[in-house]
Amino acid sequence: MKPKITALTFLSVLLAAILALFAGCDGSSTGIPEIDSLISSLEGMDTSATEVTTTEPMTSDTQTTEQPTDSEETTKPEEPAEDPVVYSEGLAFTSNGDGTCYVSGIGTCTDKDIVIPSKSPAEETVTGVGKKAFLDCIELTSIVIPNSVTSMGEGAFSGCSGLTNVTIGNSVTSIGGSAFYGCSGLTSIEIPNSVTSIGGWAFDGCSGLTSVLFEEGSQLTSIGWYAFKYCSGLTSVTIPNSVTSIGDYAFYGCSGLTNVTIGNSVTSIGVWAFWGCSRLTSVLFEEGSQLTSIGKYAFDGCSGLTSVTIPESVTSIGDSAFSYCSGLTSITIPDSVTSIGSSAFYGCSGLTSITIPNSVTSIGICAFNGCSGLTSVTIPDSVTSIEWYAFRGCSGLTSIHFQGTIAQWNAISSKGSGWNADTGSYTIHCTDGDIAK
């Protein structure tokens, strides 16, 4: 082994060599006291400190610090891989016999947060969630439905009152009837654009639901009966332009609903569709609306509604369609309307004036009964019948503007019994004169 050379040893030797020039090669005194003293101190100095690494081949007694190469310096450490999805185990599956299957029950799974796999343990593709598969699983808190699933059966998650979060895969085309019935803990739901139909009672009783979002590019065409009935926490809904029909009772009793936007492809609003939505203040029909009929009791009891402009495509206003909309002060009825149903505006005490278009031929029974704030009515000469109690209880009425002659007014063959009962004094203004009550 070769000896180690210290820094001080090296410097001492170098300095000694220089000083030797003064003292001679035999190391005798230089005759200069300061230099002789320095030589003496160097000879007695401890030179065992501070090692200098030589370029000798490395041995077991030699330590060096390995320097990184250029490639090592520029190579970034690999980022950790994302955590793989952990699917729920123990779920029950039923084979369709064609290489596909559906989730038929919770089986032995104890997860509260269910992640349905796209493949069953038998390696069959999972394409559906079966009828009542998770019925009354009250401890279930979240569910993730994979993109392989195309349908959810009736009552699939009915009664899962603890369910707060649902992710629906982007291949689902139908949400079965009562699929989420009574899921009172559910606060929001996003309907993917692949869904074409929402079954009856699908979200009935989801009282905690505050938001329903339809994904852009929605292909939804129908909202079933009672689909969102008693979703009392829902405040706003925008129905996509792809929808053609809103089922009967679809938003019945959604007492928290304040704003509704109805897509332009909707042709019919079912009976009782928005009944009892007492906080509803705005109903907006998209431009180019194709709506033709407003069903019976469609907006009955929407006492917060103040103004409605009915689309020009509408031909009929159903019985009691806007009855008891006591906050309604303005209503625009287009020329396309041919009939106003019985009790259509019954109890709309906030209405002050109404103009009936010249396309209307009949005014139904009790159509404006109880409109105590109504002071002025315009009736076209196209009207041939005014049914029983049509304007009964319009105690503030002072004038009726009839767009025809006195003879035409008198020729209206059907003026039902009590059509003008409890109206007080008013004057009928015809084109050729007036008629006082």
C-alpha positions as CSV (number, residue, x, y, z in Angstrom):
1,M,0.0,0.0,0.0
2,K,1.3,3.5,-0.9
3,P,1.5,6.1,1.9
4,K,-1.0,8.9,2.1
5,I,0.3,12.4,1.5
6,T,-1.2,15.2,3.5
7,A,-1.5,18.8,2.5
8,L,0.8,20.0,5.2
9,T,3.4,17.4,4.4
10,F,3.4,18.5,0.8
11,L,3.7,22.2,1.7
12,S,6.4,21.5,4.3
13,V,8.5,19.7,1.8
14,L,8.1,22.4,-0.7
15,L,8.9,25.2,1.8
16,A,11.9,23.2,3.1
17,A,13.3,22.9,-0.3
18,I,13.0,26.6,-0.8
19,L,14.6,27.3,2.6
20,A,17.3,24.8,1.9
21,L,18.6,27.2,-0.8
22,F,19.4,29.5,2.0
23,A,20.8,26.8,4.3
24,G,22.6,24.6,1.8
25,C,21.9,21.0,1.0
26,D,23.3,19.7,4.2
27,G,20.6,21.4,6.2
28,S,22.9,23.6,8.3
29,S,21.9,27.0,9.7
30,T,21.3,29.7,7.2
31,G,22.6,32.3,9.5
32,I,19.3,34.1,9.4
33,P,17.5,33.7,12.7
34,E,13.9,34.1,11.4
35,I,14.4,31.4,8.7
36,D,16.2,29.0,11.0
37,S,13.3,29.4,13.5
38,L,10.7,28.7,10.7
39,I,12.6,25.5,9.6
40,S,12.7,24.3,13.2
41,S,8.9,24.9,13.6
42,L,8.1,23.0,10.4
43,E,10.2,20.0,11.5
44,G,8.1,19.7,14.7
45,M,4.7,20.3,13.1
46,D,1.9,17.5,13.1
47,T,1.2,16.9,9.4
48,S,-1.3,14.1,9.8
49,A,-4.4,16.2,9.0
50,T,-6.3,17.0,5.8
51,E,-5.9,14.3,3.2
52,V,-5.4,15.0,-0.5
53,T,-6.9,12.4,-2.8
54,T,-4.3,11.3,-5.3
55,T,-4.9,10.0,-8.8
56,E,-3.7,6.6,-7.8
57,P,-6.0,3.6,-8.6
58,M,-8.7,3.3,-6.0
59,T,-8.1,0.7,-3.3
60,S,-10.1,-0.4,-0.4
61,D,-8.5,2.2,1.7
62,T,-9.1,5.0,-0.8
63,Q,-12.5,6.9,-0.8
64,T,-13.8,9.0,-3.7
65,T,-17.0,10.8,-4.4
66,E,-18.6,9.5,-7.7
67,Q,-19.8,12.4,-9.9
68,P,-23.0,12.0,-11.9
69,T,-22.7,11.8,-15.7
70,D,-24.4,14.3,-18.0
71,S,-27.2,11.8,-18.7
72,E,-27.8,11.3,-15.0
73,E,-28.0,15.0,-14.3
74,T,-30.7,15.6,-17.0
75,T,-32.8,12.6,-16.4
76,K,-35.9,13.5,-14.3
77,P,-37.2,11.1,-11.7
78,E,-40.3,9.1,-12.8
79,E,-43.6,10.4,-11.5
80,P,-45.5,8.0,-9.3
81,A,-48.2,6.2,-11.3
82,E,-51.8,7.1,-10.5
83,D,-53.6,4.9,-8.0
84,P,-55.4,2.2,-9.9
85,V,-59.2,2.1,-9.6
86,V,-60.3,-0.2,-6.8
87,Y,-63.5,-2.0,-7.8
88,S,-65.9,-3.3,-5.3
89,E,-65.8,-7.0,-4.7
90,G,-68.6,-9.4,-3.8
91,L,-71.3,-7.8,-6.0
92,A,-73.7,-10.2,-7.6
93,F,-73.9,-10.5,-11.4
94,T,-76.3,-12.3,-13.7
95,S,-75.2,-13.4,-17.1
96,N,-77.1,-12.4,-20.2
97,G,-75.7,-15.5,-22.0
98,D,-74.0,-13.5,-24.7
99,G,-70.8,-12.5,-23.0
100,T,-72.5,-9.6,-21.1
101,C,-74.1,-9.4,-17.7
102,Y,-75.7,-7.1,-15.3
103,V,-75.4,-6.3,-11.6
104,S,-78.2,-8.1,-9.9
105,G,-77.5,-7.3,-6.3
106,I,-75.1,-6.2,-3.6
107,G,-74.1,-9.8,-2.9
108,T,-71.5,-10.1,-0.1
109,C,-70.1,-6.6,-0.8
110,T,-69.8,-4.5,2.3
111,D,-68.5,-1.3,0.7
112,K,-70.4,2.0,1.3
113,D,-68.8,3.5,-1.7
114,I,-69.6,1.2,-4.6
115,V,-67.4,1.2,-7.8
116,I,-69.0,-1.2,-10.3
117,P,-66.4,-2.9,-12.5
118,S,-66.8,-3.1,-16.3
119,K,-66.0,-6.8,-16.2
120,S,-67.5,-9.4,-13.9
121,P,-65.4,-12.0,-12.1
122,A,-66.4,-14.3,-15.0
123,E,-64.9,-11.8,-17.4
124,E,-68.3,-10.8,-18.9
125,T,-68.9,-7.1,-19.8
126,V,-71.2,-5.4,-17.4
127,T,-73.9,-3.6,-19.4
128,G,-76.6,-3.0,-16.9
129,V,-77.7,-2.4,-13.3
130,G,-80.6,-4.7,-12.7
131,K,-84.1,-4.1,-11.4
132,K,-84.0,-3.3,-7.6
133,A,-80.3,-4.3,-7.6
134,F,-79.5,-2.0,-4.6
135,L,-83.0,-1.6,-3.2
136,D,-83.0,-0.1,0.3
137,C,-79.2,-0.2,0.7
138,I,-79.5,2.7,3.2
139,E,-75.8,2.6,4.1
140,L,-74.7,3.1,0.6
141,T,-73.1,6.6,0.2
142,S,-71.7,6.7,-3.3
143,I,-71.9,4.8,-6.6
144,V,-69.8,4.9,-9.7
145,I,-71.4,3.3,-12.8
146,P,-68.8,2.4,-15.5
147,N,-69.0,3.4,-19.1
148,S,-69.8,-0.2,-20.2
149,V,-73.3,0.2,-18.6
150,T,-76.1,1.2,-21.0
151,S,-79.2,0.9,-18.8
152,M,-80.4,1.1,-15.2
153,G,-83.4,-1.0,-14.3
154,E,-86.5,0.0,-12.4
155,G,-85.8,0.7,-8.7
156,A,-82.1,0.1,-9.2
157,F,-81.2,2.4,-6.2
158,S,-84.6,2.9,-4.8
159,G,-84.7,3.7,-1.1
160,C,-80.9,4.4,-0.8
161,S,-81.6,7.3,1.6
162,G,-77.9,7.6,2.5
163,L,-76.7,8.0,-1.1
164,T,-75.1,11.4,-1.6
165,N,-73.0,11.0,-4.8
166,V,-73.7,9.3,-8.1
167,T,-71.5,9.1,-11.2
168,I,-73.3,7.8,-14.3
169,G,-71.2,6.4,-17.1
170,N,-71.3,8.0,-20.5
171,S,-72.9,5.0,-22.3
172,V,-76.1,4.9,-20.2
173,T,-79.1,5.5,-22.5
174,S,-82.0,5.0,-20.1
175,I,-82.7,5.6,-16.5
176,G,-85.4,3.3,-15.4
177,G,-88.6,4.1,-13.5
178,S,-88.0,4.7,-9.7
179,A,-84.3,4.3,-10.3
180,F,-83.4,6.7,-7.5
181,Y,-86.8,6.9,-5.8
182,G,-86.5,8.2,-2.2
183,C,-82.8,8.9,-2.3
184,S,-83.3,11.9,0.0
185,G,-79.6,12.4,0.6
186,L,-78.7,12.9,-3.0
187,T,-77.8,16.6,-3.6
188,S,-76.8,16.8,-7.3
189,I,-77.0,14.7,-10.4
190,E,-75.4,15.0,-13.8
191,I,-77.3,13.3,-16.6
192,P,-74.8,12.3,-19.4
193,N,-75.6,13.3,-23.0
194,S,-76.1,9.6,-23.9
195,V,-79.3,9.3,-21.9
196,T,-82.4,9.5,-24.1
197,S,-85.1,8.8,-21.5
198,I,-85.8,9.3,-17.8
199,G,-88.4,6.9,-16.5
200,G,-91.4,7.7,-14.3
201,W,-90.7,8.3,-10.6
202,A,-86.9,8.2,-11.4
203,F,-86.0,10.8,-8.8
204,D,-89.3,11.0,-7.0
205,G,-88.8,12.0,-3.4
206,C,-85.2,13.1,-3.7
207,S,-85.9,16.0,-1.3
208,G,-82.2,16.9,-0.9
209,L,-81.6,17.3,-4.7
210,T,-80.6,20.9,-5.4
211,S,-79.1,20.6,-8.9
212,V,-79.9,18.6,-12.0
213,L,-77.4,19.2,-14.8
214,F,-77.9,17.9,-18.3
215,E,-74.6,17.4,-20.1
216,E,-74.0,19.5,-23.2
217,G,-75.2,17.8,-26.4
218,S,-78.0,16.0,-24.5
219,Q,-80.0,13.4,-26.5
220,L,-82.7,13.2,-23.9
221,T,-86.2,13.2,-25.5
222,S,-88.6,12.5,-22.7
223,I,-89.0,13.1,-19.0
224,G,-91.4,10.5,-17.5
225,W,-94.3,10.8,-15.2
226,Y,-93.5,12.0,-11.6
227,A,-89.8,12.0,-12.6
228,F,-88.8,14.7,-10.2
229,K,-91.9,14.8,-8.0
230,Y,-91.4,16.3,-4.5
231,C,-87.8,17.3,-5.2
232,S,-88.4,20.2,-2.8
233,G,-84.7,21.3,-2.7
234,L,-84.5,21.8,-6.5
235,T,-84.2,25.5,-7.3
236,S,-83.6,25.7,-11.0
237,V,-83.8,23.5,-14.0
238,T,-83.0,23.9,-17.7
239,I,-84.7,21.3,-19.9
240,P,-82.5,20.5,-23.0
241,N,-83.7,21.4,-26.5
242,S,-83.7,17.7,-27.4
243,V,-86.6,17.0,-25.1
244,T,-90.0,16.7,-26.8
245,S,-92.3,16.0,-23.9
246,I,-92.5,16.7,-20.2
247,G,-94.5,14.0,-18.5
248,D,-97.5,14.3,-16.2
249,Y,-96.5,15.4,-12.7
250,A,-92.9,15.6,-13.8
251,F,-92.0,18.4,-11.3
252,Y,-95.1,18.1,-9.1
253,G,-94.6,19.6,-5.6
254,C,-91.1,21.0,-6.3
255,S,-91.8,23.8,-3.8
256,G,-88.2,25.3,-3.9
257,L,-88.2,25.6,-7.7
258,T,-87.7,29.3,-8.7
259,N,-86.7,29.2,-12.4
260,V,-87.5,26.9,-15.3
261,T,-86.2,27.1,-18.8
262,I,-88.1,24.9,-21.3
263,G,-86.3,23.8,-24.5
264,N,-87.6,24.7,-27.9
265,S,-88.4,21.0,-29.0
266,V,-90.9,20.4,-26.2
267,T,-94.3,20.0,-27.8
268,S,-96.4,19.2,-24.7
269,I,-96.3,19.9,-21.0
270,G,-98.2,17.2,-19.1
271,V,-101.0,17.5,-16.6
272,W,-99.9,18.7,-13.2
273,A,-96.3,19.0,-14.5
274,F,-95.4,21.9,-12.2
275,W,-98.3,21.8,-9.8
276,G,-97.5,23.4,-6.4
277,C,-94.2,25.0,-7.4
278,S,-95.1,27.9,-5.1
279,R,-91.8,29.7,-5.4
280,L,-91.6,29.6,-9.1
281,T,-91.1,33.1,-10.4
282,S,-89.9,32.6,-14.0
283,V,-90.9,30.2,-16.8
284,L,-88.9,30.9,-19.9
285,F,-89.6,29.2,-23.3
286,E,-86.6,29.0,-25.6
287,E,-86.8,30.9,-28.9
288,G,-88.3,28.9,-31.6
289,S,-90.5,26.9,-29.2
290,Q,-92.7,24.2,-30.8
291,L,-94.9,23.9,-27.8
292,T,-98.5,23.2,-28.8
293,S,-100.3,22.4,-25.6
294,I,-100.2,23.2,-21.9
295,G,-101.8,20.4,-19.9
296,K,-104.4,20.6,-17.2
297,Y,-103.2,22.0,-13.9
298,A,-99.7,22.3,-15.4
299,F,-98.9,25.4,-13.3
300,D,-101.7,25.2,-10.8
301,G,-100.8,26.8,-7.5
302,C,-97.6,28.5,-8.8
303,S,-98.4,31.5,-6.6
304,G,-95.0,33.1,-7.1
305,L,-95.3,33.3,-10.8
306,T,-95.7,37.0,-11.9
307,S,-95.5,36.9,-15.7
308,V,-95.8,34.4,-18.5
309,T,-95.4,34.8,-22.3
310,I,-97.0,31.8,-23.9
311,P,-95.2,30.7,-27.2
312,E,-96.9,31.5,-30.5
313,S,-97.0,27.8,-31.3
314,V,-99.5,27.0,-28.5
315,T,-103.0,26.1,-29.6
316,S,-104.7,25.1,-26.4
317,I,-104.5,26.1,-22.7
318,G,-105.7,23.2,-20.6
319,D,-108.2,23.2,-17.8
320,S,-106.8,25.0,-14.6
321,A,-103.4,25.4,-16.4
322,F,-102.7,28.5,-14.4
323,S,-105.3,28.4,-11.7
324,Y,-104.4,29.9,-8.3
325,C,-101.4,31.7,-9.7
326,S,-102.3,34.5,-7.4
327,G,-99.1,36.5,-8.1
328,L,-99.6,36.5,-11.8
329,T,-100.0,40.1,-13.1
330,S,-99.3,39.7,-16.8
331,I,-100.1,37.0,-19.3
332,T,-99.6,37.1,-23.0
333,I,-101.8,34.7,-25.0
334,P,-100.8,34.4,-28.7
335,D,-103.0,34.4,-31.7
336,S,-102.4,30.7,-32.2
337,V,-104.6,29.7,-29.2
338,T,-108.0,28.5,-30.2
339,S,-109.4,27.4,-26.8
340,I,-109.0,28.5,-23.2
341,G,-109.9,25.6,-20.9
342,S,-112.2,25.5,-17.9
343,S,-110.7,27.3,-14.8
344,A,-107.6,28.1,-16.8
345,F,-106.9,31.2,-14.8
346,Y,-109.2,30.5,-11.8
347,G,-108.1,32.5,-8.8
348,C,-105.5,34.6,-10.5
349,S,-106.3,37.6,-8.3
350,G,-103.3,39.6,-9.3
351,L,-104.3,39.9,-13.0
352,T,-105.4,43.4,-13.9
353,S,-106.1,43.0,-17.6
354,I,-106.4,40.3,-20.2
355,T,-106.5,40.3,-24.0
356,I,-108.0,37.3,-25.6
357,P,-106.7,36.8,-29.2
358,N,-109.0,36.7,-32.1
359,S,-108.2,33.0,-32.8
360,V,-110.2,32.0,-29.7
361,T,-113.7,30.8,-30.3
362,S,-114.7,29.8,-26.8
363,I,-114.0,30.8,-23.2
364,G,-114.3,27.8,-20.8
365,I,-116.2,27.3,-17.6
366,C,-114.8,29.4,-14.7
367,A,-111.9,30.4,-17.0
368,F,-111.3,33.7,-15.1
369,N,-113.4,32.9,-12.0
370,G,-112.1,34.7,-8.9
371,C,-109.8,37.1,-10.7
372,S,-110.7,39.9,-8.3
373,G,-108.1,42.3,-9.5
374,L,-109.2,42.2,-13.2
375,T,-110.4,45.6,-14.3
376,S,-110.4,45.2,-18.1
377,V,-111.0,42.4,-20.6
378,T,-110.7,42.5,-24.4
379,I,-112.8,39.9,-26.2
380,P,-112.6,39.4,-30.0
381,D,-115.6,39.0,-32.3
382,S,-114.4,35.4,-33.1
383,V,-115.8,34.2,-29.7
384,T,-119.0,32.4,-30.1
385,S,-119.4,31.0,-26.5
386,I,-118.7,32.2,-23.0
387,E,-119.3,29.3,-20.6
388,W,-120.7,29.2,-17.1
389,Y,-119.0,31.4,-14.4
390,A,-116.3,32.4,-16.9
391,F,-115.9,35.8,-15.2
392,R,-117.6,35.1,-11.9
393,G,-116.1,36.9,-8.9
394,C,-114.2,39.5,-11.0
395,S,-115.3,42.1,-8.6
396,G,-112.9,44.8,-9.9
397,L,-114.1,44.5,-13.5
398,T,-115.1,47.9,-15.0
399,S,-115.0,47.4,-18.7
400,I,-115.2,44.7,-21.4
401,H,-114.0,45.6,-24.8
402,F,-115.8,43.6,-27.4
403,Q,-114.2,43.9,-30.9
404,G,-117.6,43.6,-32.7
405,T,-120.9,45.2,-32.9
406,I,-123.7,45.2,-30.3
407,A,-125.6,42.8,-32.6
408,Q,-122.7,40.4,-32.6
409,W,-122.4,40.5,-28.9
410,N,-126.0,39.7,-28.4
411,A,-125.7,36.9,-31.0
412,I,-123.2,35.0,-28.9
413,S,-125.5,32.0,-28.4
414,S,-123.9,30.5,-25.4
415,K,-123.5,32.7,-22.4
416,G,-123.6,30.2,-19.6
417,S,-125.5,30.8,-16.4
418,G,-123.7,33.2,-14.1
419,W,-120.9,33.9,-16.6
420,N,-120.7,37.4,-15.1
421,A,-121.9,36.7,-11.5
422,D,-120.5,38.9,-8.7
423,T,-118.8,41.3,-11.1
424,G,-120.3,44.5,-9.9
425,S,-120.9,47.3,-12.4
426,Y,-119.1,47.3,-15.8
427,T,-119.7,48.5,-19.3
428,I,-119.4,46.5,-22.5
429,H,-117.8,48.7,-25.2
430,C,-118.7,47.5,-28.7
431,T,-117.6,49.0,-32.0
432,D,-121.0,50.7,-32.5
433,G,-121.9,51.5,-28.9
434,D,-121.9,50.5,-25.2
435,I,-123.9,48.2,-23.2
436,A,-124.2,48.7,-19.4
437,K,-124.6,45.9,-17.0
